[in-house]
Amino acid sequence: MGFNEVYEKELSFQADRRRASVEFIKIVSDLWYDKSIELVLFRNQLINLNVSDILNLHEYAGEFVQKPISIFDSVEIAQAIKNLDLPPAKLDIGKLTYEYHLEDVDYNNATAFISKKLKEAKEYQEVTPKDVVLYGFGRIGRLLARELMTRTGKGSQMRLRAIVTRGSIDADILEKRASLLKNDSVHGDFSGTVSIDEENSALIINGTTVHMISANNPEDIDYTLYGINDALIIDNTGAFRDKEELSRHLNSNGASKVLLTAPGKGIPNIVHGVNHKEYNPDNEDIFSAASCTTNAIVPVLKAIEDSLGVVHGHLETIHAYTNDQNLVDNMHSKYRRGRAAGLNMVITETGAGKAVAKTLPVLEGKLTSNAIRVPVPNGSLAILNLKVENPTSVNAVNDILKKYALEGEMVEQIKYSLDNELVSTDIVGSAQPSIFDSKATIVSNNGENVVLYVWYDNEYGYSQQVIRLAKYISKVRRYTYY
């Protein structure tokens, strides 16, 4: 075959792949908006992606499982899911396609395979939607608003009903709030619509009313006046950190549960996927989603502790600068944080080492920690230097983390990176709180000392963990197949 014939064949194949991707995108959208069924590809989100994004994810999937995962297979499996009568669900089409290839001799077609794999879904109980209020509207609050509204679908899970801020609410303030929601210097434009309703002091997000409420104290609010009942209050202000202070939210009419987006005192500190099942939402009303760093390191630490055992270790976080640092040199309550954040690497303390023990008590007293703030606006790195009980190797450590990323309770938490060129901007927008850099693993000659590099989007990845925990607290988790 000549060069031109090969080239024409390649063009034809690429056109077929792109047409299949368009069909796949339509099925993904139909399932989400018509049936509240969300498809993901090895935990990577598929909603609102374009053709190139879809094809790139399939390339990653094939590398990850070391078997070809083609867009044509995904279309076949997605169509089979669409043809079945299933309840609201979250399904990993990458895992399903991979298993279909392994077991295809046992099934006549994709529909028969899906019917068998998802037979338990038919017995799954419908969930009652939960009203959600964001108390505070800073970096995390706005990302939560974006995700909640993007993923509203038919409204069968969580419904963002109101946002609480301090100060007056007039047309100018509403416009500024709307602008900050629509435009983000790190995460880009919001893939939806935002307008204001001055008369009702509300934002109209994707055509849905979200009330803006002004209040200085949580107990001053009567949410029922806005038609809000039995609501989950997600406190992202950082103003209230212990059980007594957070309990003030429960004195508001219409509020029933509270979730703090920071480490808390006297309340369960939870890293979803690791210890959330230790706490029953029927018995607890106030929860903490811990910190972004804790959510990044705990899944990896648990994998290593369960597989190799941790004797002791040190955690160093290379963290993006945050809003509490100065833009230019000025007075600050903390040493060094007063120096210009965009110009300096700044050594500061972190409580991440001690915080680990709140979710993994077995590691209490075994970890020290410190942090360096660096001149990037988002995207951080945790370096885990661990002495392990059972000697190991680079390949063995990587195999352990790959297994946890592929199956088990922490598949939503750990992403296994195969990228030789991974840098901080690459992980911005990652839905997993822990991106394990497999190419950077170091193990000492005697196999007793392990150095692991774990990247994390300290804003978006953490926000996803908050939403996962919020769904658990609200008891709106759908049937899942990972």
Rosetta blueprint (number, residue, H / E / L):
1 M L
2 G L
3 F H
4 N H
5 E H
6 V H
7 Y H
8 E H
9 K H
10 E H
11 L H
12 S H
13 F H
14 Q H
15 A H
16 D H
17 R H
18 R H
19 R H
20 A H
21 S H
22 V H
23 E H
24 F H
25 I H
26 K H
27 I H
28 V H
29 S H
30 D H
31 L H
32 W H
33 Y H
34 D H
35 K H
36 S L
37 I E
38 E E
39 L E
40 V E
41 L E
42 F L
43 R L
44 N E
45 Q E
46 L L
47 I L
48 N L
49 L L
50 N L
51 V H
52 S H
53 D H
54 I H
55 L H
56 N H
57 L H
58 H H
59 E H
60 Y H
61 A H
62 G H
63 E H
64 F H
65 V H
66 Q L
67 K L
68 P L
69 I L
70 S L
71 I H
72 F H
73 D H
74 S H
75 V H
76 E H
77 I H
78 A H
79 Q H
80 A H
81 I H
82 K H
83 N H
84 L L
85 D L
86 L L
87 P L
88 P L
89 A E
90 K E
91 L E
92 D E
93 I H
94 G H
95 K H
96 L H
97 T H
98 Y H
99 E H
100 Y H
101 H H
102 L H
103 E H
104 D H
105 V H
106 D H
107 Y L
108 N L
109 N L
110 A H
111 T H
112 A H
113 F H
114 I H
115 S H
116 K H
117 K H
118 L L
119 K H
120 E H
121 A H
122 K H
123 E H
124 Y L
125 Q L
126 E L
127 V L
128 T L
129 P L
130 K E
131 D E
132 V E
133 V E
134 L E
135 Y E
136 G L
137 F L
138 G L
139 R H
140 I H
141 G H
142 R H
143 L H
144 L H
145 A H
146 R H
147 E H
148 L H
149 M H
150 T H
151 R L
152 T L
153 G L
154 K L
155 G L
156 S L
157 Q L
158 M E
159 R E
160 L E
161 R E
162 A E
163 I E
164 V E
165 T E
166 R L
167 G L
168 S L
169 I L
170 D L
171 A H
172 D H
173 I H
174 L H
175 E H
176 K H
177 R H
178 A H
179 S H
180 L H
181 L H
182 K H
183 N L
184 D L
185 S L
186 V L
187 H L
188 G L
189 D L
190 F L
191 S L
192 G L
193 T L
194 V E
195 S E
196 I E
197 D E
198 E L
199 E L
200 N L
201 S L
202 A E
203 L E
204 I E
205 I E
206 N L
207 G L
208 T E
209 T E
210 V E
211 H E
212 M E
213 I E
214 S E
215 A L
216 N L
217 N L
218 P H
219 E H
220 D H
221 I L
222 D E
223 Y H
224 T H
225 L H
226 Y H
227 G L
228 I L
229 N L
230 D L
231 A E
232 L E
233 I E
234 I E
235 D E
236 N L
237 T L
238 G L
239 A L
240 F L
241 R L
242 D E
243 K H
244 E H
245 E H
246 L H
247 S H
248 R H
249 H H
250 L H
251 N H
252 S L
253 N E
254 G L
255 A E
256 S E
257 K E
258 V E
259 L E
260 L E
261 T L
262 A L
263 P L
264 G L
265 K E
266 G L
267 I L
268 P L
269 N E
270 I L
271 V L
272 H L
273 G L
274 V L
275 N L
276 H H
277 K H
278 E H
279 Y L
280 N L
281 P L
282 D L
283 N L
284 E L
285 D L
286 I E
287 F E
288 S E
289 A L
290 A L
291 S L
292 C H
293 T H
294 T H
295 N H
296 A H
297 I H
298 V H
299 P H
300 V H
301 L H
302 K H
303 A H
304 I H
305 E H
306 D H
307 S H
308 L L
309 G L
310 V E
311 V E
312 H E
313 G E
314 H E
315 L E
316 E E
317 T E
318 I E
319 H E
320 A E
321 Y L
322 T L
323 N L
324 D L
325 Q L
326 N L
327 L L
328 V L
329 D L
330 N L
331 M L
332 H L
333 S L
334 K L
335 Y L
336 R L
337 R L
338 G L
339 R L
340 A L
341 A L
342 G L
343 L L
344 N L
345 M L
346 V E
347 I E
348 T E
349 E L
350 T L
351 G L
352 A H
353 G H
354 K H
355 A H
356 V H
357 A H
358 K H
359 T H
360 L L
361 P H
362 V H
363 L H
364 E L
365 G L
366 K L
367 L E
368 T E
369 S E
370 N E
371 A E
372 I E
373 R E
374 V E
375 P L
376 V L
377 P L
378 N L
379 G L
380 S E
381 L E
382 A E
383 I E
384 L E
385 N E
386 L E
387 K E
388 V E
389 E L
390 N L
391 P L
392 T L
393 S L
394 V H
395 N H
396 A H
397 V H
398 N H
399 D H
400 I H
401 L H
402 K H
403 K H
404 Y H
405 A H
406 L H
407 E L
408 G L
409 E L
410 M L
411 V L
412 E L
413 Q L
414 I E
415 K E
416 Y E
417 S E
418 L L
419 D L
420 N L
421 E L
422 L L
423 V L
424 S H
425 T H
426 D H
427 I H
428 V L
429 G L
430 S L
431 A L
432 Q L
433 P L
434 S E
435 I E
436 F E
437 D E
438 S H
439 K H
440 A H
441 T L
442 I E
443 V E
444 S L
445 N L
446 N L
447 G L
448 E L
449 N E
450 V E
451 V E
452 L E
453 Y E
454 V E
455 W E
456 Y E
457 D L
458 N L
459 E L
460 Y H
461 G H
462 Y H
463 S H
464 Q H
465 Q H
466 V H
467 I H
468 R H
469 L H
470 A H
471 K H
472 Y H
473 I H
474 S H
475 K L
476 V L
477 R L
478 R L
479 Y E
480 T E
481 Y E
482 Y L
